[in-house]
Amino acid sequence: MSCGDPHDKDCSEVLDHLYEYLDREMPEGECEKFQVHIDECSPCLEKYGLEQAVKKLVKRCCGHDDVPSDLRSKVMGRIDLIRAGETVPEVSVLDQIRHDAARSDGTAGARDAGGGADVPAASPDEAVGSADARTEAARAE
């Protein structure tokens, strides 16, 4: 995206860092450059306004849900890995927490709702695959 006007920062670069700005995670000097671009560029201002509105809506609808501390620490750990340029495991954070919880409980499986029999725990790869299958099924509907 570009408005066609020359700017110190390219529109695509600004939009790549939009969430850092919205989440106030951008260094102070960068914030000022970002704000100057937004003030001068109506397409970027429009995108900023849209993303800001979505963020407010999500906060209003979901902002009071408590996040488990172990989930928070695992997500932050993944963010640190990404920022360091390291490889991030393909397993979702939630699946990894479930897997770790099953191990710490000393159970190899989970109880099913029907007969109470042990069901083998899915490996992280199987869990990701089943999540992908659920996503595809939801899209097909």
N, C-alpha and C positions, 0 to 999 in steps of 0.2 A: 504494500500500500504506500502511496505517496501522494501528497497534495500537489506536487509539481513545483512548489516553491523551495528555494534553497534554505537549508537549516544547518546549524552546527552539528546536529545529530540527525542521522537518517531515520525516517519514519519506521522502517522495519526494526531498527535497533531499539527505538523507543518502545515499540509494541512488544518486543522480546522481553523487555524488563518492566512491563506494565505492572505485574503483580508484586514485584519487589517494591515498586513505588507505592502501590495501594496498601501493602502490608507494612509500610514504613521500615523496610529492610535495606533500603538503598543508602549508601554513604551520603553524607550531607552535601558535599560538592556536586555529586551526581544528581541529587534531588533538585537542586537549583537549575541545572541544565535541562533536566526533564521538564520542569515546570515551564521554563521559557519556551520549549518546543510545543508543549500542550497549549500554551497561550497563543502561539502563532499559527497553529495547524488545526483547522477545524475537523478534518477526518480523524485525527488522533484524539482530539478533544471529545468527539462523539464516541469513539471506541472506549476511551477512559470513562466517560459518563455511564455508558452501558455496563461496563465491568464493575464500576462502583455500585451501581444499582443492584446488580446480581449479588455482589458481596453483601450488601445490606439486607437483601431478601433472605439469603442463606443464613445470615446471623440471626435475623428475626425468627425464622422458622426452625432453625436447628442449633442456635447459639447456646441453649441452656442444657444441652446434652453433656453429661460428664464423660470425659475421655479417660479410660484406664491409664494409669501412670506407665505401665509396661508398654502399652501401645504408643504413647507419646515418646518414650525413650527410644523405641525401635524406629519410629518414623524419623526422629531427629538423627539417629545413627545413620540411617539411609541417606538423609540429606547431606550429612558430613561426608559420607563416601562419595556421593555424586560431586560435591564441591571439590573433593580431593582428586577427582578424576579416576577413581577406582571403579572396578566392576561391581555392579549391584546384582545380588541374587535375583533370579526370575520369580521366586516365590513371593506372593503378596505378604505384606506385613501381618494381616489378620490370620492368614493360613499358618504363618510361622508361629504366631502367638498360640494358636490352637494346638499346633504340633508340640510346642514347648510345654504347654499346660498339661497335655496328655502324658508327656514323659515325666513331668514333675509329680503328677498324681500317682505315678507308678502303674498306670494302666496302659495297655498296648492298644486298646480299642475304646469305642464309645458305646453306650447303651442305645439301642434303637427304641423308638416310642412304642412299638408293637409288643413283642414278646419279651423284651428285656435281655435278649441274647447279646453277647459281645459281637460287635462289628469291627473288623480290622480297621485301624486308622489308615487314612490315605497318606501316601508319601507326599512330600511337597510338590513333586512333579505331577502326581495324580490330582492333587488339590487344584493346582493351576489349570490343568486340563479340564476338570469338572467346572471350574468357574468360567472358563472360556465357553464350554458347552452351554452353560446356563445363559450366558450373555447372547450367544447365537440364537438360542431358543426364544429369548425375549425379543430379539430383533425380528424373528420370523413372525411373531404374533403381531 
